[in-house]
């Protein structure tokens, strides 16, 4: 009787362990809600692409922009979300490498959680080894969230490579850690003005 009980207990432990391992993975793709309350596409700190090497912080900001405006300084490699009252939330970002930096004013034209990615023709000409399409998910270069800038090919998007934040590495997009881009995404809406200065 004791051996049978021990065998049954061991089997339950093994199955529970397997179930726990599976539960730790389903926050990216499963249709049910995870144990912390997030549904499909939920991001929580500690997932890949999490903490930035440049901590998000509230700072004094003297620019004459309306609250809710996004101001990007490619020279500083920082993005500011204007709060008003002379303050802004400052985020570290990755910017375009030499020859791919740009400036201008646009608005957020779309927002997507765990976006899919289709490399544009120009990029495929430079990098024919790239996939023609990638579904959304943690391995996707656009990360957990993307905010599309007007009718351009550029986006503010997440990344699972936090070591690239503060670097000039992209083809013109602005990358953030998944943790920071999820925070910014929750604070802005379609139509938000985005001002980019070199």
C-alpha positions in Angstrom: 0.0 0.0 0.0 2.8 2.4 0.9 4.7 1.7 -2.3 1.5 2.3 -4.4 0.9 5.6 -2.6 4.6 6.6 -3.1 4.3 5.8 -6.8 1.0 7.7 -7.2 2.5 10.7 -5.3 5.6 10.7 -7.6 3.4 10.6 -10.7 1.3 13.6 -9.5 4.5 15.6 -8.8 5.9 14.9 -12.3 2.6 15.8 -14.0 2.3 18.9 -11.9 5.8 19.9 -12.8 5.1 19.5 -16.5 1.9 21.5 -16.2 3.7 24.2 -14.3 6.4 24.4 -17.1 3.7 24.6 -19.7 1.9 27.4 -17.7 5.1 29.4 -17.7 5.1 29.5 -21.5 1.5 30.2 -22.4 1.5 33.9 -21.5 2.6 34.5 -25.1 0.1 32.5 -27.1 -2.6 30.9 -25.0 -6.2 32.1 -25.3 -6.8 31.8 -21.5 -5.7 34.3 -18.9 -2.5 33.7 -17.0 -2.1 33.6 -13.2 -1.2 37.3 -13.1 -4.4 38.4 -14.9 -2.9 38.9 -18.4 -4.7 37.5 -21.4 -3.2 36.9 -24.9 -0.4 39.3 -25.7 0.1 40.1 -22.0 3.6 41.3 -21.1 5.0 41.3 -17.6 8.4 42.3 -16.2 10.9 39.6 -16.3 10.0 38.3 -19.8 12.6 38.5 -22.5 13.3 42.1 -23.6 12.4 43.4 -20.2 14.4 45.9 -18.2 16.2 48.6 -20.1 19.9 49.5 -19.5 18.6 53.1 -19.5 16.0 53.2 -16.7 12.6 54.9 -17.4 12.3 58.0 -15.3 10.3 61.2 -14.9 12.4 64.3 -15.7 12.1 68.1 -16.1 11.2 68.9 -19.7 11.2 72.5 -21.1 9.9 71.9 -24.6 6.7 73.8 -25.6 4.6 70.7 -26.5 1.2 69.7 -25.4 0.8 66.9 -22.8 0.6 63.5 -24.5 3.1 64.5 -27.2 6.0 62.1 -27.9 9.3 63.9 -28.5 12.2 61.8 -29.8 15.8 63.0 -29.7 17.9 60.7 -31.9 21.1 62.5 -30.8 20.3 61.7 -27.2 18.8 58.3 -28.0 15.9 59.1 -25.7 12.1 59.3 -26.2 10.1 61.7 -24.0 6.4 61.5 -23.3 5.3 65.0 -22.3 3.3 65.1 -19.1 2.8 68.8 -18.8 3.8 71.1 -15.9 7.4 71.0 -17.2 7.7 67.2 -16.9 8.1 64.2 -19.1 8.7 60.5 -18.9 12.1 59.7 -20.4 12.8 56.3 -22.0 16.0 54.9 -23.5 15.7 53.9 -27.2 17.7 52.4 -30.0 17.8 54.6 -33.1 18.7 54.4 -36.8 22.3 53.7 -37.7 24.3 56.1 -39.9 22.4 56.8 -43.0 19.1 55.8 -41.6 18.4 58.5 -39.1 15.6 61.0 -39.9 13.6 63.8 -38.5 10.0 65.1 -38.9 6.6 65.2 -37.4 4.0 62.5 -37.6 1.2 61.0 -35.6 0.6 57.5 -34.4 -1.6 56.0 -37.1 -2.0 52.5 -35.6 -1.2 50.5 -32.5 -0.7 46.7 -32.4 0.1 44.1 -29.7 2.6 41.4 -30.7 2.6 42.7 -34.3 3.6 40.5 -37.2 6.5 41.7 -39.4 6.9 41.9 -43.2 10.3 43.3 -44.1 9.9 46.1 -46.7 11.3 45.6 -50.2 14.2 48.0 -49.5 15.3 45.9 -46.5 15.0 42.6 -48.4 17.3 44.0 -51.1 19.9 44.7 -48.4 19.2 41.5 -46.5 17.9 38.8 -48.8 18.4 36.3 -46.0 15.5 37.8 -44.0 12.2 36.0 -43.8 9.4 37.3 -46.0 7.0 37.4 -43.0 7.0 36.6 -39.3 4.0 36.1 -37.1 3.9 38.1 -33.8 5.6 36.6 -30.8 8.7 37.0 -28.6 11.1 36.1 -31.5 9.6 38.8 -33.7 11.9 41.8 -34.1 9.0 44.2 -33.4 8.6 42.8 -29.9 5.6 43.1 -27.7 4.0 46.3 -29.1 4.3 48.6 -32.1 3.1 52.1 -32.8 3.1 53.0 -36.5 4.2 56.5 -37.5 1.9 58.0 -40.1 2.2 56.5 -43.6 5.9 55.9 -43.1 7.6 52.5 -42.8 8.8 53.5 -39.3 7.5 52.4 -35.9 8.2 52.8 -32.3 8.4 49.1 -31.3 9.6 46.6 -28.8 12.7 44.4 -28.9 13.9 41.3 -27.2 17.5 42.7 -27.3 17.7 45.1 -24.4 21.5 45.5 -25.0 20.7 47.5 -28.1 18.9 50.3 -26.3 21.0 53.5 -26.4 22.6 52.2 -29.6 22.3 53.3 -33.3 21.4 49.9 -34.8 18.1 50.1 -36.7 16.9 50.9 -40.2 15.1 54.0 -39.0 12.7 52.6 -36.4 12.8 53.4 -32.7 13.2 50.4 -30.5 12.5 50.1 -26.8 12.6 47.2 -24.4 9.4 45.2 -24.3 8.8 46.5 -20.8 9.1 50.1 -21.8 7.2 49.9 -25.1 4.3 48.2 -23.2 4.3 51.1 -20.7 4.4 53.7 -23.5 1.7 51.9 -25.5 -0.7 52.0 -22.5 -0.3 55.8 -22.2 -0.8 57.0 -25.8 -3.5 56.7 -28.4 -3.9 56.7 -32.2 -3.5 60.3 -33.2 -0.7 61.1 -30.7 1.8 63.6 -32.3 5.4 62.3 -32.6 8.1 64.8 -33.1 11.5 63.4 -34.2 14.6 65.6 -33.9 18.3 64.7 -34.8 
